[in-house]
């Protein structure tokens, strides 16, 4: 049994790669982790961050470090104009929201650091 269906003109002419409306909106914020992310390849990530900004995103750096923990490691990012947020072990999403920043995209090697203080999943006791 064969099924026939007709594709509408709107769908036939749709070009998913031509979506640029988001460029007219407030830029989406991308928060990028430093330790074990940017620090793994500083030169490469510098290029990626620059590209993300060129295509319309607002890039910030968000780390669980305290501001007194080797801030010189991140100085090259500050020198390039990136805002660096030190959460002092607070969950990143909660911290950024308290700063009035809604992060749309997270780039982080430790997803639990986004949601949980100290970057640790809460312990669950199994009986």
Secondary structure, DSSP 4 states (H G I P E B T S, - for coil): --------HHHHT--GGG--GGGGSSPPEEEE-TTTTGGG-HHHHHHHHHHHHHTT-EEEEEESS-TTS-GGGGHHHHHTT-EEEE-TTS-HHHHHHHTT--EEEEE-S-THHHHSGGG-PPP----
